[in-house]
């Protein structure tokens, strides 16, 4: 494939993830392509905007003008690939907006409405997951269910049902569960148009699993797979967390996680990368805790070990040969995050 093929990637709600701009550019070089990266964000000072080839400011996805604004940018710039890094924006895309954008010819990494509803709802997900990967979970408003869970487990996890990251999270003994639920319910998000009801309906209580936490990336075709079979899987053991994201991790053999990755593929029919949180208990049983159909905060650890999801995605949209070859990485690679600062903008001062 020659350099005459130009490819354009659009990152929505890119925020601070400058490394993705850099890695997509490196993917163009790896594949012998000319290309550019477009960043969209509601914040005119977002860090990735400074590094993008094109930066467009759009309304927040909660703004009624958002959908038309995004569609207009896509129609103007004609990207080959569109993806979002924000959980709540992914809900907007899944509601029909992604299909609207696909009519331009772009590959849009979004679930359909049913898949997004499962991935974004921790209670619905826990009910739908195959039994071998399930963790006992009840709605906080189910007093009998909470009492039964507390009776069986010394500690439980309380968190937002529709939360992102670690929102509303508390790990507490059974005696403190009601206070933890009350605190979590005070800030729990609920879907627009939800029927009035107790705030506890939007909080879940879950068995606390004593075990080792892993981040797993399952990568699927950008056009979707009829069987839900991933093109590749990578995994890392989490060594340290910070603000709900992996701060230090070591890559591990992904083979033991092929089953849970395929189960998620069958469940939500993903496109592109899906970030999974999996806890493995002392008996070796895997508990699927969370499904995020986007680049997660743990992906950089796999990338530094040789897994190249940006190259896979670009190879897929441009028809390059053997895109899955980019999804093979090394195990035993430990990496840590660090902070960096960039100049966002300078305001002119009038004397």
C-alpha positions as CSV (number, residue, x, y, z in Angstrom):
1,X,0.0,0.0,0.0
2,X,1.5,3.3,-1.0
3,X,1.8,6.7,0.7
4,X,-0.8,8.2,-1.7
5,X,-3.6,6.8,0.5
6,X,-4.4,9.5,3.1
7,X,-6.3,8.6,6.2
8,X,-8.0,10.7,8.8
9,X,-8.8,9.8,12.4
10,X,-11.2,11.8,14.6
11,X,-10.9,11.6,18.4
12,X,-13.9,12.9,20.3
13,X,-13.7,14.1,23.9
14,X,-9.9,13.5,23.6
15,X,-9.2,15.6,26.7
16,X,-5.7,14.8,28.1
17,X,-4.9,11.7,26.1
18,X,-2.1,13.3,24.0
19,X,-0.4,9.9,23.7
20,X,-3.2,8.7,21.4
21,X,-2.6,11.6,19.0
22,X,1.0,10.6,18.9
23,X,0.3,6.9,18.5
24,X,-2.1,7.3,15.7
25,X,0.5,9.4,13.8
26,X,3.0,6.6,14.5
27,X,0.5,4.1,13.1
28,X,0.3,6.1,9.8
29,X,4.1,5.8,9.5
30,X,4.1,2.1,10.4
31,X,1.6,1.5,7.6
32,X,3.3,3.8,5.1
33,X,0.4,6.2,5.0
34,X,-0.1,9.9,5.0
35,X,-2.7,10.9,7.6
36,X,-3.8,13.3,10.1
37,X,-5.6,13.4,13.5
38,X,-8.6,15.5,14.3
39,X,-9.4,16.3,17.9
40,X,-12.9,17.4,19.0
41,X,-13.6,18.7,22.5
42,X,-15.8,21.2,24.2
43,X,-12.9,22.6,26.1
44,X,-10.9,25.1,24.0
45,X,-7.9,24.6,26.3
46,X,-7.8,20.8,26.2
47,X,-4.3,19.4,26.0
48,X,-4.8,17.2,22.9
49,X,-6.1,20.2,20.9
50,X,-2.6,21.6,20.8
51,X,-1.1,18.5,19.3
52,X,-3.8,17.7,16.8
53,X,-3.5,18.4,13.0
54,X,-7.0,19.9,13.2
55,X,-8.8,21.0,16.4
56,X,-12.5,21.7,16.4
57,X,-14.5,23.0,19.4
58,X,-17.9,21.5,19.6
59,X,-20.8,21.8,22.2
60,X,-20.8,19.4,25.1
61,X,-22.6,16.2,24.4
62,X,-25.3,17.3,26.9
63,X,-26.1,20.3,24.7
64,X,-29.1,19.9,22.3
65,X,-26.8,21.4,19.5
66,X,-24.2,18.7,20.0
67,X,-25.4,16.0,17.5
68,X,-25.8,18.4,14.6
69,X,-22.5,20.1,15.4
70,X,-20.7,16.7,15.4
71,X,-22.4,15.6,12.2
72,X,-21.4,18.9,10.5
73,X,-17.7,18.4,11.4
74,X,-17.8,14.8,10.2
75,X,-19.4,15.9,6.9
76,X,-16.8,18.6,6.5
77,X,-13.7,16.7,7.4
78,X,-14.7,13.3,6.1
79,X,-12.7,11.1,8.7
80,X,-12.1,7.4,8.0
81,X,-12.4,6.6,11.6
82,X,-14.3,8.2,14.5
83,X,-14.0,7.3,18.1
84,X,-14.9,8.8,21.5
85,X,-13.0,8.5,24.8
86,X,-16.0,9.5,27.0
87,X,-18.5,7.0,28.4
88,X,-21.4,9.4,28.3
89,X,-20.7,10.6,24.8
90,X,-20.7,6.9,23.7
91,X,-24.3,6.7,25.0
92,X,-25.2,9.6,22.6
93,X,-23.5,7.9,19.7
94,X,-25.3,4.6,20.4
95,X,-28.6,6.3,20.3
96,X,-28.6,6.6,16.5
97,X,-26.0,9.3,16.0
98,X,-23.3,6.7,15.1
99,X,-25.4,5.4,12.3
100,X,-26.0,8.9,11.0
101,X,-22.2,9.5,10.9
102,X,-21.6,6.1,9.2
103,X,-23.6,7.3,6.2
104,X,-20.6,9.5,5.4
105,X,-18.5,6.3,5.0
106,X,-16.7,6.7,8.3
107,X,-16.1,3.7,10.6
108,X,-17.5,4.8,14.0
109,X,-16.5,2.8,17.1
110,X,-19.8,2.6,18.9
111,X,-22.1,-0.1,20.2
112,X,-25.7,-0.2,19.2
113,X,-28.3,1.0,21.7
114,X,-28.9,-2.4,23.2
115,X,-25.2,-3.1,23.7
116,X,-24.5,0.3,25.2
117,X,-27.4,-0.1,27.6
118,X,-25.7,-3.3,28.9
119,X,-22.2,-1.9,29.0
120,X,-23.2,1.3,30.8
121,X,-25.5,-0.3,33.4
122,X,-23.6,-2.3,36.0
123,X,-26.7,-4.0,37.3
124,X,-27.9,-5.0,33.8
125,X,-24.4,-6.2,32.9
126,X,-24.1,-8.3,36.1
127,X,-27.4,-10.0,35.2
128,X,-26.5,-10.7,31.6
129,X,-22.9,-11.9,32.0
130,X,-22.5,-15.7,31.6
131,X,-22.6,-17.3,35.1
132,X,-18.9,-18.3,35.0
133,X,-17.9,-14.6,35.0
134,X,-20.7,-13.2,37.1
135,X,-20.4,-11.4,40.5
136,X,-23.5,-11.3,42.8
137,X,-25.0,-7.8,42.4
138,X,-28.2,-6.3,43.6
139,X,-29.9,-2.9,43.4
140,X,-29.4,-0.9,46.6
141,X,-33.2,-0.3,46.7
142,X,-33.6,-4.1,47.1
143,X,-33.3,-4.2,50.9
144,X,-33.9,-8.0,51.1
145,X,-31.2,-8.6,48.4
146,X,-28.7,-6.3,50.1
147,X,-29.4,-8.1,53.5
148,X,-28.8,-11.5,51.9
149,X,-25.6,-10.3,50.2
150,X,-24.3,-8.8,53.5
151,X,-25.1,-12.0,55.3
152,X,-22.9,-14.0,52.9
153,X,-20.0,-11.7,52.5
154,X,-17.9,-9.8,55.1
155,X,-17.4,-6.8,52.8
156,X,-19.4,-5.4,49.8
157,X,-18.8,-2.9,47.1
158,X,-21.2,0.1,46.7
159,X,-21.0,2.1,43.4
160,X,-23.1,4.1,40.9
161,X,-25.2,1.9,38.6
162,X,-24.5,4.2,35.6
163,X,-21.2,5.5,36.9
164,X,-17.9,6.1,35.0
165,X,-14.6,5.2,36.5
166,X,-14.9,4.8,40.3
167,X,-17.8,7.2,40.8
168,X,-19.8,6.6,44.0
169,X,-17.4,3.8,44.9
170,X,-17.0,2.5,48.5
171,X,-15.8,-0.8,49.8
172,X,-17.4,-1.3,53.3
173,X,-18.2,-4.0,55.9
174,X,-21.9,-5.0,56.0
175,X,-22.5,-2.8,59.0
176,X,-21.7,0.3,57.0
177,X,-23.6,-0.6,53.8
178,X,-26.6,1.6,54.4
179,X,-24.6,4.7,55.1
180,X,-22.4,4.0,52.0
181,X,-25.5,3.6,49.8
182,X,-26.9,6.9,51.1
183,X,-23.7,8.7,50.2
184,X,-23.5,7.1,46.8
185,X,-27.2,7.7,46.0
186,X,-26.8,11.5,46.6
187,X,-24.6,11.8,43.5
188,X,-25.8,8.9,41.4
189,X,-26.5,9.7,37.7
190,X,-29.8,8.5,36.2
191,X,-30.8,8.5,32.6
192,X,-32.7,11.4,31.1
193,X,-36.4,10.8,31.3
194,X,-36.1,8.1,34.0
195,X,-39.3,7.6,35.9
196,X,-39.4,9.1,39.4
197,X,-38.3,6.6,42.0
198,X,-35.8,6.1,44.9
199,X,-32.3,7.3,44.3
200,X,-31.1,3.9,45.5
201,X,-32.4,2.4,42.2
202,X,-29.3,3.9,40.6
203,X,-26.8,2.4,43.1
204,X,-25.6,-1.2,43.1
205,X,-24.2,-3.4,45.9
206,X,-21.9,-6.1,44.9
207,X,-19.9,-8.9,46.5
208,X,-16.4,-7.8,47.3
209,X,-14.0,-10.2,45.6
210,X,-10.7,-10.7,47.3
211,X,-8.3,-11.2,44.4
212,X,-6.0,-9.8,41.7
213,X,-7.4,-7.1,39.4
214,X,-6.5,-7.2,35.7
215,X,-7.2,-4.8,32.8
216,X,-8.1,-6.6,29.6
217,X,-8.3,-5.1,26.1
218,X,-10.4,-7.0,23.6
219,X,-10.1,-5.7,20.1
220,X,-12.8,-6.3,17.4
221,X,-13.2,-5.4,13.8
222,X,-14.2,-1.7,13.2
223,X,-17.1,-2.9,11.1
224,X,-18.4,-5.3,13.7
225,X,-18.2,-9.1,13.8
226,X,-21.2,-11.3,13.4
227,X,-19.8,-13.8,15.8
228,X,-18.4,-11.3,18.3
229,X,-15.0,-12.9,18.1
230,X,-12.1,-10.6,19.0
231,X,-9.2,-10.1,16.6
232,X,-6.9,-9.9,19.6
233,X,-6.7,-9.8,23.4
234,X,-4.1,-8.2,25.7
235,X,-3.9,-8.1,29.5
236,X,-2.0,-6.5,32.4
237,X,-2.0,-7.0,36.1
238,X,-2.8,-3.8,37.9
239,X,-0.1,-2.9,40.5
240,X,-1.3,0.6,41.5
241,X,-4.4,2.7,41.0
242,X,-4.8,6.5,41.0
243,X,-8.2,8.4,40.7
244,X,-9.9,5.3,39.3
245,X,-7.3,4.6,36.5
246,X,-4.4,2.2,36.4
247,X,-1.2,4.0,37.5
248,X,1.2,1.1,37.3
249,X,0.8,-2.3,35.7
250,X,2.7,-5.3,34.3
251,X,1.6,-7.1,31.1
252,X,0.6,-10.8,31.4
253,X,-0.3,-13.7,29.1
254,X,-3.7,-12.8,27.6
255,X,-4.7,-16.4,26.8
256,X,-6.5,-17.0,30.1
257,X,-8.8,-14.1,29.3
258,X,-9.8,-15.1,25.8
259,X,-13.0,-16.7,27.1
260,X,-14.3,-13.6,28.9
261,X,-13.3,-11.4,25.9
262,X,-15.3,-13.6,23.6
263,X,-18.3,-13.6,26.0
264,X,-18.3,-9.8,26.0
265,X,-18.1,-9.9,22.2
266,X,-21.2,-12.1,22.0
267,X,-23.0,-10.0,24.5
268,X,-22.6,-6.4,23.1
269,X,-21.3,-6.9,19.6
270,X,-18.4,-4.3,19.8
271,X,-16.5,-2.4,17.2
272,X,-12.9,-1.6,17.9
273,X,-11.3,-1.7,21.4
274,X,-13.2,-2.7,24.6
275,X,-11.6,-2.2,28.0
276,X,-12.6,-4.9,30.6
277,X,-12.0,-5.0,34.3
278,X,-11.6,-8.5,35.6
279,X,-11.0,-9.7,39.1
280,X,-9.4,-13.2,39.6
281,X,-10.0,-14.8,43.0
282,X,-7.8,-17.3,44.9
283,X,-9.5,-20.2,43.1
284,X,-8.7,-18.7,39.7
285,X,-12.3,-17.8,38.9
286,X,-12.7,-14.7,36.8
287,X,-15.2,-12.0,37.8
288,X,-16.1,-9.5,35.0
289,X,-16.6,-6.2,36.8
290,X,-16.8,-3.5,34.1
291,X,-17.1,-3.1,30.3
292,X,-16.0,0.1,28.6
293,X,-16.3,0.2,24.8
294,X,-13.4,2.6,24.3
295,X,-9.6,3.1,25.0
296,X,-9.3,2.7,28.7
297,X,-6.8,4.3,31.0
298,X,-4.8,1.0,31.1
299,X,-4.3,0.7,27.4
300,X,-0.9,2.5,27.4
301,X,0.7,-0.3,29.4
302,X,-0.1,-2.8,26.7
303,X,1.0,-0.3,24.0
304,X,4.4,0.1,25.5
305,X,4.7,-3.7,25.5
306,X,4.2,-3.8,21.7
307,X,0.4,-4.0,21.3
308,X,-0.5,-1.4,18.7
309,X,-4.3,-0.9,18.6
310,X,-4.1,2.4,16.6
311,X,-2.2,0.6,13.9
312,X,-4.7,-2.2,13.9
313,X,-7.6,0.3,13.6
314,X,-6.0,2.2,10.8
315,X,-5.0,-1.0,9.0
316,X,-8.7,-2.1,9.2
317,X,-10.2,1.0,7.8
318,X,-7.6,1.2,4.9
319,X,-7.7,-2.5,4.0
320,X,-4.1,-3.2,4.9
321,X,-3.1,-6.9,5.1
322,X,-3.1,-8.8,8.4
323,X,-4.2,-6.1,10.8
324,X,-4.3,-8.5,13.7
325,X,-0.5,-8.8,13.5
326,X,-0.4,-5.4,15.3
327,X,-2.1,-6.9,18.4
328,X,0.8,-9.1,19.6
329,X,2.8,-7.8,22.5
330,X,5.3,-8.9,25.1
331,X,4.5,-10.1,28.6
332,X,6.4,-9.2,31.8
333,X,6.7,-5.5,30.8
334,X,6.1,-3.1,33.8
335,X,5.3,0.5,33.2
336,X,4.2,3.6,35.3
337,X,2.4,6.7,34.4
338,X,3.8,10.2,34.9
339,X,2.5,13.7,34.5
340,X,3.4,16.2,31.8
341,X,2.2,19.8,31.1
342,X,1.7,21.6,27.8
343,X,0.8,25.2,27.0
344,X,-2.8,25.4,26.0
345,X,-3.3,29.0,24.9
346,X,-2.1,32.5,25.6
347,X,-4.6,35.3,26.0
348,X,-3.7,38.6,24.4
349,X,-3.6,41.5,26.9
350,X,-4.7,44.9,25.7
351,X,-2.6,47.7,27.3
